[in-house]
C-alpha cells in the first residue's frame, strides 16, 4: 500500500500559493496582496549572498529580505547602525543574481532615508536600479509616512517596519518589546495605519505582544510580517543565520532553530584540517598527472 508523501507536492495544492505554488516567475507585491485576501500565511527569510539565496529560492521561500541585519551576522558589527548603502547595494545585487522566483526586498540602512522623502527616494532608486530589488524596506511608522508615500508614488514598492526598529537601538538603550501599555499600543496602531495609508504593501511587526499584533493584523488590509510578534501575523520572518543555527551563543526567545549549521561547518573544517595534517588529503583521486 502506498501512502502520501510529506513533501509540498503531495495532495491538492494551490498553484498560486506563495509557498508551494508552481509559478516560476518573480513574485510581486500583487501576489502578496492576493495571499492576504486568500488568508494564506507565508515565510520570509533574510539572505545576503547569491549562494545562500539560491538555496532558499530552490526551497520555495517566496520573499527574501536583504536586511541590515547583515551588520550583526555577516559584517561583524554590534548593531545594524554602521551598515552602509554601498554594502546593502552590493549584497542585494548578489541575492537578486542568485534567485529566480523570490521577491527580493532591500533594506534602507540607517542614515539613508531619515533626512526626508527626497533622500529616501534617492536611496531606494539606487537599490532598484543598481541591485534590481523588487521592493525596499524602511523603519518607522508615522515618522516615515512621507518617505513611504513618495517612494510608492514614484513606483517603488515599500515594506514598512514598526514595533522594535533596530536602527533606533541607541535611543531604546537595547531591544525592548514594543507596544506594551495602552499608550504604546495606541501608538503602534497609529503607526500601522499610517504606513498602510502611505501605500506600504506590507509591514513588519518586530517584538510586539502577540495580542496587539493580532489586532493590527485584523485591522489592516495589507499583510503583517511578524518577528517576535506571535502566530496571528500573515507572514513570519527570521534572520537565516538564527533559523539555521549559525548564530553563536544565546538567540532571542522568538527564534526557532531548524538546524545546527555552526556545528556542521565546524565539524567539516576540523575534518579537513585533520586530513591535511595527517596526509590523507589530497588523495590520489584529488590529484592531477
TADA-V461788 format. One record per backbone hydrogen bond with DSSP energy under -0.5 kcal/mol. NH is the residue of the N-H (numbers start at 0). CO is the residue of the C=O. Records with the same first field share a line. If there is no record, write none. Layout:
# TADA-V461788
NH->CO ; CO
This chain:
# TADA-V461788
9->6
14->12
16->13
19->17
20->16
21->14
22->14
26->100
30->27
31->27
32->28
33->29
34->30
35->31
36->32
37->33
38->34 ; 35
39->34
41->233
43->235
44->62
45->237
46->64
52->48
53->49
54->50
55->51
56->52
57->53
58->54
59->56
60->55
62->42
63->102
64->44
65->63 ; 104
66->64
69->66
70->67
71->68
72->68
73->69
74->69
76->70
82->79
87->83
88->84
89->85
90->86
91->87
92->88
93->89
94->90
95->91
96->92
97->93
98->95
102->61
103->101
104->63 ; 102
105->103 ; 134
106->65
107->136
108->106
111->108
115->112
119->115
120->116
121->117
122->118
123->119
124->120
125->121
126->122
127->123
128->124
129->125
130->125 ; 126
131->126
132->126
133->103
134->103
135->156
136->105
137->158
139->160
143->140
144->141
147->143
148->144
149->145
150->146
151->147
152->148
153->149
154->151
155->150
156->154
158->135
159->157 ; 201
160->137 ; 139
161->203
163->205
164->162
165->163
167->164
168->165
170->167
171->167
172->168
173->168
177->206
184->180
185->181
186->182
187->183
188->184
189->185
190->186
191->187
192->188
193->189
194->190
195->191
196->192
197->193
198->194 ; 195
199->194
200->157
201->157
202->222
203->159
204->224
205->161 ; 203
206->226
207->227
208->177
212->208
213->209
214->210
215->211
216->212
217->213
218->214
219->215
222->200
224->202
225->223 ; 234
226->204
233->223
234->223
235->41
236->225
237->43
241->238
242->238
243->239
244->241
245->240
246->240
254->251
257->242 ; 255
258->242
260->243
261->244
263->259
264->260
265->261
266->262
267->263
268->264
269->265
270->266
271->267
272->268
273->269
274->270
275->271
276->272
277->273
278->274 ; 275
279->274
280->274
285->282
286->283
